[in-house]
Structures are given as C-alpha cells and as structure tokens.
Amino acid sequence: MYPAFYPELCKTEKAFDFGRNSLISRFLYYFALDEQGIVHLQFTGLGGTARRYFPITAQQYALCQYNMYVQNRKKKNKETFLRHTDWLLQNVKVRNGVTYWPYTWKMRIAGYTWKKPYDWASCIAQGQGLSVLIRAHGLTKNQKYLSPCKRILKSFETDYRKMGGVLETKDGESWYLEFPATVQHGRVLNGFLYALIGLWEYYLYTKDKQAKKLFERGQETAAKNLDRYDLNWGWFKWSRYDDAQIFYSGRRYHHKTLLPQLKILYEITKDERFGQKYRQWREWAKCYAFRSKVLDLLLLAWQKLRAYI
C-alpha cells in the first residue's frame, strides 16, 4: 500500500467541521455530505444558499480518509476514500487533450475577478488529484485510476487559455496557477507548491520522466521567486498569500500550509532556497505571533466577508 499523504498537510476529519462549530461554518459556509456521502460546501447566510462541489474539497477529504485507513485499517475509511476517488473520476472533463477538474461557476475571492466562461483548471486540484489517484491504484491495482493521469500531466504544459494551468513567461519561467481564469493573474504560492508535491508523488509512483521534468521546471520557478512572497513592513514580517492581490497569508496558511510545504520540498530537492525560506518564515512566525493574531481579526475576516457580500 502506498504511504499516507503528508500528515502535516492533510486535513483531519475534525477540520471539516461537520458539526458547524466555527464562526465561518455558521455564517458563510460549512462542509456537508450529500445523499451519496460526497463532501461539498453548503453556503449559508452571508455566503448565499448554493451547494458547491469543489474538486479540492473532495480530494482533501479523500486523502484524509486514506490516511485514517493507513492508520487504523477500518473498512469505512477505505470505502469513503474510494467513493470520493470514483466521484473525482466521474467529474473530470477532457478538452484539447487535457483532463482536468472544472470549476464551472463564478467564485468570489477578495482581489480576484473571474472571466467567462467559468470553466477552468486549477493547478492545486490537478496536483492533489494525482496524489489521490496513485493511492487508489496502489490500494486496488485498478488501472482506471491511472488511465487519466497522462492527460492530467498535460495540464502542466498547456497554456491556461487552452484549459491548462500554466503561465509561461518570456524569461522561461513556468508558473502553475491556482486561479488561471482571472483578470488579475496573482500567483498563489500554496497552490503552486501543492501542484509540485503532486507531480513529485506521481513521478515516484510511476517513474514517469515527463512528470519529473514538469516538477523540476516548476521547482526552479518557485524556488527563484520565493522572495516575492515576503511580507516585510519592518514592524511586521510574515508571508504573502500571492504576489499581486492578497498580501497577507494569515496564520492558518502560514503555519499549516506554507511552512510544511517548504520543509517537504526542501527534503525532496535539497534545494537550499526552500530550506532558507522555511527557516526565515518559521522565525518570523515566532517573532510576530501576537501581531499576526491581531491582523487575522482585522484583515483576514475582512477578506472573507468581502468574498461573499
């Protein structure tokens, strides 16, 4: 059986907050299971009333269930993992030879404006999708879980305007975009790094040379541009969510996503640029912890509310 997904990046079942204990789940949206047991977001109050199925939500819940199965070998966790993996297979699209999980509605996220039509691929979903599919294949040996992967890889070499998820710059950089269908192309760091981790896992599992090439291309772009994500105001230092629109990553992304991602990529690549940034941001997290709490209340809450009102 393939190893568990990185525990430091994997949500626990408690984090899905099905009991609606957090303020966000009471006033904006909450996680729920539909009649078939598939996780989705149910918006409420300020967020409206829509039910939305986000590919990354299904992927993260699948990885959560897989990790629980690795730990306890309970049949219900295995079944839930495979149910969500099968749902992911049933909900892919193929266009221009690219297999992708589509976002087909307008999302409202502070700082971003979506363009029509709302049908696009996100690198975070493509990367985490690979992490899910290789584990389903390792568990069942069913070839159906590997069959779309080659076309998923193609999204990392296809321009975002052609249903891919990459922005190629004139100086040869390859940016894997979390939000490619926006007017403002802010390059979100955590989505980029999730994509790299998914590519690397797929390469380790299949030894696919193209996956390794795409990983290395993205790795170099990410590593050389990490300083773009420094938030340095002198009196306060932290990490940025992206390089254009949302200047503050918030405590949750900084501690539970960006720091583990940088550490994992340093361990994979031994690229000191990841290691140096990990140590720098970890120190900032210690020095500016209280001020980040204050900013979370003043800014992150405003960003969330602005997304839905």
N, C-alpha and C positions, 0 to 999 in steps of 0.2 A: 504494500500500500504506500502511496506517495505521502511524504510528510505533511504535517499540518501547515496551514498558511501561517506566516509570521505572527505569533501571538500578540506582539506589541503593536501590530497594525490592524488586527482583526477585532471587530466589534464583538462584545459578548451579547448573549441574549438579553441581559438586563438593559443594555444600552439601547435596545429597540423600544423600550418603554411602552409595552403594550398596555400597561396599566394607566398610562396618561398621568404620570406623576409630575412631570416638568411643566413649567410655565408655557414653553413653546407648544407642548402637546395639548395644552388646554385652550390656547388662544390662536394658534396658527395652523399646525398640522400635527398628526400623530400617525404612528405605524399601526397597521391593522392587517389581519389575514382575511382573504375573501373566502367564498364558499368552497373553493378548491384548495384552500390552505396556502395561497400565494400572498406574499407580503407586498404591501403597497402603502402609499401615503394617502391619508384621508385629510383633506384640508377642512378647516373649520374656523368659524369666527372671522377674524381679520383676513385669513387666508382664502376665504370663499368656501365652497362646498364640494369641490371636484374630488374625484378619486383618480389618482395618477399612479401608473406603474413605471417606476424608474428602473432602467436596467441595472444601475449600480446598486440600488437597494436590494434587488433580488440576488445580485452577485455577492454582496456583503453578507446577506443573511445565509446564503448557501455556504459560504466559507465559514461562517460562524458555526453552522450545523456540522460541517465536515470536521472542524477542529474538535467539537464536542464528541463526535463519533470516534475520532482517533483516540481521544482520552478515555471514553467510557464504553465504547463498542455497543451502544444501545441502538436497537433496530430503528426506533422512531427518528433518531438523528440522521441515520443513513437514508431513510425514506424521504425525509424532509429535504435533505441535500439533493437527492436525485430528482425529486419533484420540481425543485426550483431550477435545476440544471436543464431538465426537459422543457420547462417553460421558456427558458432562455433560447433553447434551440428552436422552439416553435415561434419565437418572436423576433428572429433575425430577418433582415432584408438583404437582398443582393442587387447591387446596381453597379454598372461599369466594371463588373468582375470583382467588386469589393463586397464582402459580407460584413454587416455592421448592425448594431442595435440602435434603431432610430429613436430620436426624440422628435415627436410629431406635434408638439404644441408649443406655444409661446411660454417660456419661463420668464419670470420677472426677478432678476437678481440685481441688487444695487450696483449701479455703474455700467450695466450691460444692456444693450438694446438688440433684440433678435430681428433678423431679416426673414422675410417669407421666401420660399415655403419653409415651414418648420419641420424639416426632415434632414437630420444631420447626424454624424457620428462623433462621439466624444472619445478621446484617447484613453480616458480613465476607464470607461466601460469596455473598450477594446482590450486593454491590458488586463483588467481584472477578469474579463471573460475568459481569457486564455488560462489564467490561474485556476478558474473553476473547471474548465473543460478537461485539462490534463488530469485533474484529480478524479473526475468522473470516469475517465478512461482507465486510470490506474486502479480504480475500485471495481469496475465492471468488465474491463477489456472490450467494451463495445465500441466498435470503430466509428459509430455515429458521432461520438463526442470529439473525435479528432478530425473528422471529414471537413468541417468548415474552417479549420484553423489556418490553412494556407491562404484562404481568401480574407481572413481577418488580418493576417500579416500584411496583406496588400494595402490595407488602410494606412499603414505607417509609411508607405512610399507613394501614396496618392494624394494629390493636392486637395486641400479642404473644400475647394469649389467643385470638386468632382466626387463628392461623397467620401473623401478620405479624411484624415485628421492631421495632416502635416502642413506646416508652413515652411517652405524652403526660402532662405534669404539669399541675397546676391553674394554674400561672402561665404556661402556654403554651409550655413547652419541649418539643422533640421529641428524644428520646434514641433513637438507633439502637443496638439491643442485640446484642452478640455472643453472649451467653448468656441468651436470654429465657425459657427454660423452667426456671429455677432458683428455689429457695425464696428465696435471697438475691439481690436484683437489683443486684449490683455492676455498675457501668457501666464496661466495659473501654474504655480510650481508644484503643488501636491499632486495634481492630475498628471503632470509630466512625469514625475517620479514614480507614481503608481504604474504608468504605462511601461517605464523601463523595467520595473520589477517583474511585470507580467511577461515581457519579452524575454527576460533572462530565465524565468522559470520554464517557459516554453522551450527555450534552447536547451536547458539542462535535461529536460524530459525527452526531447526528440532529437537533439543534436543537429537541428536544422541550421544550416550555415547562414541562410538569409536572416533568420531571427537574430543570430549573433551579430551580423553586420548592422542590422537596424538598431540593435541595442547599443553597439559601440558608437554609431553615428549620433544617436540621441544622448548617450552618456557624455560625449565630448561637448555637445552644445550645452547641456545642463551644467556641467562642471565649470566651463569657462564663463558662464553667466550668473553664477550664484550670488556674486556681489550685487547684482541688480536688485536682489530681494532683501538687502539690508535696510531696515528702518532705523535711521540714526539721526535723532533730533538733539543729540548732546545730553539733554536731561532725561531722555528715554530712548532705549535701544531695544529693538525686537526684530521680528521677521515680517515681511510683507506677504500678503496672500497672492498677489500677482504683481506685474511690473508696470501696470497702467492705471487701473481703476480703483481697486480695493486695497488701500495702502497698509492695512493692519490685519495680520493673520488671526489675531485672537489667541487666548490661552489654549483653547482646545486644540486648534490646528498646530500651534507651535509645539506643545508638549506631546500630543498623542499621535500626530501625523508627521510633521516635518522632521523633528529630531529623530524619531525611529527610522524614517526613510533615509535620511542622510547617513545614519550609522550602518544600515543594511547595505546601502550602495558602496560605502567605504569598504565594508567587509567583503563584498563581491569583487570590487575592482582594485582595491588597494590604492585608489586614486586619492592622493593626499588633499586634493581640493575639497572632496566630500568630508574627509576627516577634519580638516581645519575649520570648515564651516559648521560642522556638528559641534565641535568644542567651543567655538565662538558663540553660537546661539545658545548652547547649554549654559554658558557663563552668564550671558545676558538674562536668561530666564531666572537665574538665581538673584542677580543684582537688582532686577527691575520687576520682581514678582508683585509687589503691592501696587505699583503704578499700573501694571497691566490689568489688575483686577478693577481698578477704577476706570480705565479705558474700556474694558469689556462692558461695564454698565453704561457708559456714556456713548460709545461708538458702535459696538457690535449690536447692541439692542436696536439702535437707530437703523443700522444696515438691514437687520432682519425685518423690521417694521416697514421700511421703505420698499422692501421687495414685494410686499403684499397689499399696500394701500395706495 
